[in-house]
Amino acid sequence: MIERNVTSAALERYFDEIYDLLENSSNLLLSDKKIIDTDALCSILDELRSRIPKEVIRAEKTEETRDNIIKDAYQEADRIVQQANAEAERIVALANEHAEKTVANAEEEAARLIKQEEIFKEANAIAEEIKANALRYQEDVKAEANSYEAAVKAEADEFATATKLEALQYVDNMLEFFESNFNENLKTMATNRDAVLFELQKINAHLPKTTRVVVEETEE
């Protein structure tokens, strides 16, 4: 027999030799039973028996090695998982911290913008109020100016009317005075002329006709 290593192929080889031995054995007459070479079979079985412990030991060592490898693999896997979990927790913590800072900054910026918007709205409201007050003041001044202008105009018209009436009254009084004096003067002049004419007539009565003065009588 050739020395074999402890492998499944070696075991298969022993089983193949046993099957070959059985296949090549002669059948009993009038029977399907085989005449087996017991020495050859025992030799194969003895060799197989002698090698099975080595195979088992090697298999056990292989199993132990496999178990150790698997154990080491599990331990390494656990270490990697723990390390990954720790790294994940660190990353999550950093992400949460960054997210909290981002949210805080966003809230601060939002508050600043809201405050700025409120200031802008307040400034606009103040500007609109100032504008409205200016317009009201302008309207009030305009109304007051119009009222004052109307009052001054009315007072001026009233003063002009009164002055005109007073002037007309004065002129009328003066005309009445002049008319009265003129009429009196006319009467006086008429009376004086009548007296002069009377004297002329008296004189003409004693004068010759050729020398008499022509006297025109006054119209009544």
CYANA upper distance limits for C-alpha pairs under 8 A (distance plus 0.5 A):
  4 ARG  CA     10 ALA  CA      6.44
  5 ASN  CA     10 ALA  CA      7.06
  6 VAL  CA     10 ALA  CA      6.95
  6 VAL  CA     11 LEU  CA      8.42
  6 VAL  CA     51 ARG  CA      8.45
  6 VAL  CA     54 LYS  CA      7.64
  6 VAL  CA     55 GLU  CA      5.51
  6 VAL  CA     58 ARG  CA      7.59
  7 THR  CA     11 LEU  CA      7.25
  7 THR  CA     55 GLU  CA      7.91
  8 SER  CA     12 GLU  CA      6.65
  9 ALA  CA     13 ARG  CA      6.66
 10 ALA  CA     14 TYR  CA      7.03
 11 LEU  CA     15 PHE  CA      6.88
 11 LEU  CA     48 LEU  CA      8.42
 12 GLU  CA     16 ASP  CA      6.55
 13 ARG  CA     17 GLU  CA      6.80
 14 TYR  CA     18 ILE  CA      6.90
 14 TYR  CA     44 ILE  CA      7.51
 14 TYR  CA     48 LEU  CA      7.32
 15 PHE  CA     19 TYR  CA      6.70
 16 ASP  CA     20 ASP  CA      6.52
 17 GLU  CA     21 LEU  CA      6.55
 17 GLU  CA     44 ILE  CA      8.14
 18 ILE  CA     22 LEU  CA      6.77
 18 ILE  CA     41 LEU  CA      7.32
 18 ILE  CA     44 ILE  CA      7.76
 19 TYR  CA     23 GLU  CA      6.50
 20 ASP  CA     24 ASN  CA      6.47
 21 LEU  CA     25 SER  CA      6.63
 21 LEU  CA     36 ILE  CA      7.98
 21 LEU  CA     37 ASP  CA      8.30
 21 LEU  CA     40 ALA  CA      8.47
 21 LEU  CA     41 LEU  CA      7.87
 22 LEU  CA     34 LYS  CA      7.83
 22 LEU  CA     36 ILE  CA      7.20
 25 SER  CA     34 LYS  CA      6.37
 25 SER  CA     35 ILE  CA      6.17
 25 SER  CA     36 ILE  CA      6.05
 25 SER  CA     37 ASP  CA      7.88
 26 SER  CA     34 LYS  CA      6.04
 26 SER  CA     35 ILE  CA      5.80
 26 SER  CA     36 ILE  CA      7.94
 27 ASN  CA     31 SER  CA      7.24
 27 ASN  CA     32 ASP  CA      6.48
 27 ASN  CA     33 LYS  CA      6.02
 27 ASN  CA     34 LYS  CA      4.86
 27 ASN  CA     35 ILE  CA      6.37
 28 LEU  CA     32 ASP  CA      7.09
 28 LEU  CA     33 LYS  CA      6.16
 28 LEU  CA     34 LYS  CA      6.40
 28 LEU  CA     35 ILE  CA      6.91
 36 ILE  CA     41 LEU  CA      8.20
 37 ASP  CA     41 LEU  CA      6.78
 38 THR  CA     42 CYS  CA      6.35
 39 ASP  CA     43 SER  CA      6.52
 40 ALA  CA     44 ILE  CA      6.82
 41 LEU  CA     45 LEU  CA      6.63
 42 CYS  CA     46 ASP  CA      6.33
 43 SER  CA     47 GLU  CA      6.64
 44 ILE  CA     48 LEU  CA      6.53
 45 LEU  CA     49 ARG  CA      6.36
 46 ASP  CA     50 SER  CA      6.51
 47 GLU  CA     51 ARG  CA      6.71
 48 LEU  CA     52 ILE  CA      6.49
 49 ARG  CA     53 PRO  CA      7.87
 50 SER  CA     54 LYS  CA      8.20
 51 ARG  CA     55 GLU  CA      6.64
 52 ILE  CA     56 VAL  CA      6.37
 53 PRO  CA     57 ILE  CA      6.36
 54 LYS  CA     58 ARG  CA      6.43
 55 GLU  CA     59 ALA  CA      6.26
 56 VAL  CA     60 GLU  CA      6.29
 57 ILE  CA     61 LYS  CA      6.50
 58 ARG  CA     62 THR  CA      6.31
 59 ALA  CA     63 GLU  CA      6.30
 60 GLU  CA     64 GLU  CA      6.38
 61 LYS  CA     65 THR  CA      6.33
 62 THR  CA     66 ARG  CA      6.34
 63 GLU  CA     67 ASP  CA      6.40
 64 GLU  CA     68 ASN  CA      6.44
 65 THR  CA     69 ILE  CA      6.42
 66 ARG  CA     70 ILE  CA      6.41
 67 ASP  CA     71 LYS  CA      6.29
 68 ASN  CA     72 ASP  CA      6.30
 69 ILE  CA     73 ALA  CA      6.29
 70 ILE  CA     74 TYR  CA      6.46
 71 LYS  CA     75 GLN  CA      6.46
 72 ASP  CA     76 GLU  CA      6.33
 73 ALA  CA     77 ALA  CA      6.28
 74 TYR  CA     78 ASP  CA      6.37
 75 GLN  CA     79 ARG  CA      6.48
 76 GLU  CA     80 ILE  CA      6.41
 77 ALA  CA     81 VAL  CA      6.36
 78 ASP  CA     82 GLN  CA      6.37
 79 ARG  CA     83 GLN  CA      6.35
 80 ILE  CA     84 ALA  CA      6.24
 81 VAL  CA     85 ASN  CA      6.33
 82 GLN  CA     86 ALA  CA      6.44
 83 GLN  CA     87 GLU  CA      6.44
 84 ALA  CA     88 ALA  CA      6.26
 85 ASN  CA     89 GLU  CA      6.38
 86 ALA  CA     90 ARG  CA      6.52
 87 GLU  CA     91 ILE  CA      6.47
 88 ALA  CA     92 VAL  CA      6.35
 89 GLU  CA     93 ALA  CA      6.37
 90 ARG  CA     94 LEU  CA      6.54
 91 ILE  CA     95 ALA  CA      6.36
 92 VAL  CA     96 ASN  CA      6.37
 93 ALA  CA     97 GLU  CA      6.47
 94 LEU  CA     98 HIS  CA      6.41
 95 ALA  CA     99 ALA  CA      6.30
 96 ASN  CA    100 GLU  CA      6.35
 97 GLU  CA    101 LYS  CA      6.57
 98 HIS  CA    102 THR  CA      6.41
 99 ALA  CA    103 VAL  CA      6.41
100 GLU  CA    104 ALA  CA      6.38
101 LYS  CA    105 ASN  CA      6.40
102 THR  CA    106 ALA  CA      6.41
103 VAL  CA    107 GLU  CA      6.42
104 ALA  CA    108 GLU  CA      6.46
105 ASN  CA    109 GLU  CA      6.43
106 ALA  CA    110 ALA  CA      6.38
107 GLU  CA    111 ALA  CA      6.44
108 GLU  CA    112 ARG  CA      6.55
109 GLU  CA    113 LEU  CA      6.52
110 ALA  CA    114 ILE  CA      6.44
111 ALA  CA    115 LYS  CA      6.43
112 ARG  CA    116 GLN  CA      6.42
113 LEU  CA    117 GLU  CA      6.38
114 ILE  CA    118 GLU  CA      6.48
115 LYS  CA    119 ILE  CA      6.55
116 GLN  CA    120 PHE  CA      6.51
117 GLU  CA    121 LYS  CA      6.50
118 GLU  CA    122 GLU  CA      6.43
119 ILE  CA    123 ALA  CA      6.44
120 PHE  CA    124 ASN  CA      6.56
121 LYS  CA    125 ALA  CA      6.50
122 GLU  CA    126 ILE  CA      6.58
123 ALA  CA    127 ALA  CA      6.49
124 ASN  CA    128 GLU  CA      6.45
125 ALA  CA    129 GLU  CA      6.51
126 ILE  CA    130 ILE  CA      6.53
127 ALA  CA    131 LYS  CA      6.52
128 GLU  CA    132 ALA  CA      6.46
129 GLU  CA    133 ASN  CA      6.49
130 ILE  CA    134 ALA  CA      6.48
131 LYS  CA    135 LEU  CA      6.60
132 ALA  CA    136 ARG  CA      6.56
133 ASN  CA    137 TYR  CA      6.43
134 ALA  CA    138 GLN  CA      6.44
135 LEU  CA    139 GLU  CA      6.55
136 ARG  CA    140 ASP  CA      6.44
137 TYR  CA    141 VAL  CA      6.46
138 GLN  CA    142 LYS  CA      6.44
139 GLU  CA    143 ALA  CA      6.38
140 ASP  CA    144 GLU  CA      6.39
141 VAL  CA    145 ALA  CA      6.34
142 LYS  CA    146 ASN  CA      6.49
143 ALA  CA    147 SER  CA      6.44
144 GLU  CA    148 TYR  CA      6.41
145 ALA  CA    149 GLU  CA      6.35
146 ASN  CA    150 ALA  CA      6.46
147 SER  CA    151 ALA  CA      6.53
148 TYR  CA    152 VAL  CA      6.43
149 GLU  CA    153 LYS  CA      6.38
150 ALA  CA    154 ALA  CA      6.40
151 ALA  CA    155 GLU  CA      6.43
152 VAL  CA    156 ALA  CA      6.36
153 LYS  CA    157 ASP  CA      6.40
154 ALA  CA    158 GLU  CA      6.43
155 GLU  CA    159 PHE  CA      6.41
156 ALA  CA    160 ALA  CA      6.35
157 ASP  CA    161 THR  CA      6.42
158 GLU  CA    162 ALA  CA      6.50
159 PHE  CA    163 THR  CA      6.36
160 ALA  CA    164 LYS  CA      6.37
161 THR  CA    165 LEU  CA      6.48
162 ALA  CA    166 GLU  CA      6.44
163 THR  CA    167 ALA  CA      6.45
164 LYS  CA    168 LEU  CA      6.45
165 LEU  CA    169 GLN  CA      6.40
166 GLU  CA    170 TYR  CA      6.53
167 ALA  CA    171 VAL  CA      6.55
168 LEU  CA    172 ASP  CA      6.36
169 GLN  CA    173 ASN  CA      6.46
170 TYR  CA    174 MET  CA      6.54
171 VAL  CA    175 LEU  CA      6.47
172 ASP  CA    176 GLU  CA      6.45
173 ASN  CA    177 PHE  CA      6.49
174 MET  CA    178 PHE  CA      6.49
175 LEU  CA    179 GLU  CA      6.26
176 GLU  CA    180 SER  CA      6.43
177 PHE  CA    181 ASN  CA      6.58
178 PHE  CA    182 PHE  CA      6.23
179 GLU  CA    183 ASN  CA      6.48
180 SER  CA    184 GLU  CA      6.72
181 ASN  CA    185 ASN  CA      6.49
182 PHE  CA    186 LEU  CA      6.49
183 ASN  CA    187 LYS  CA      6.62
184 GLU  CA    188 THR  CA      6.55
185 ASN  CA    189 MET  CA      6.34
186 LEU  CA    190 ALA  CA      6.33
187 LYS  CA    191 THR  CA      6.47
188 THR  CA    192 ASN  CA      6.48
189 MET  CA    193 ARG  CA      6.43
190 ALA  CA    194 ASP  CA      6.52
190 ALA  CA    218 THR  CA      8.19
191 THR  CA    195 ALA  CA      6.74
192 ASN  CA    196 VAL  CA      6.72
193 ARG  CA    197 LEU  CA      6.48
193 ARG  CA    218 THR  CA      8.45
194 ASP  CA    198 PHE  CA      6.48
194 ASP  CA    218 THR  CA      7.88
195 ALA  CA    199 GLU  CA      6.74
196 VAL  CA    200 LEU  CA      6.65
197 LEU  CA    201 GLN  CA      6.52
197 LEU  CA    215 VAL  CA      7.38
197 LEU  CA    217 GLU  CA      7.99
198 PHE  CA    202 LYS  CA      6.69
199 GLU  CA    203 ILE  CA      6.70
200 LEU  CA    204 ASN  CA      6.43
200 LEU  CA    213 VAL  CA      8.04
200 LEU  CA    215 VAL  CA      7.98
201 GLN  CA    205 ALA  CA      6.58
201 GLN  CA    215 VAL  CA      8.15
202 LYS  CA    206 HIS  CA      7.65
203 ILE  CA    207 LEU  CA      7.12
204 ASN  CA    208 PRO  CA      8.15
204 ASN  CA    209 LYS  CA      8.44
204 ASN  CA    212 ARG  CA      5.71
204 ASN  CA    213 VAL  CA      7.04
207 LEU  CA    211 THR  CA      6.83
207 LEU  CA    212 ARG  CA      6.36
208 PRO  CA    212 ARG  CA      6.74
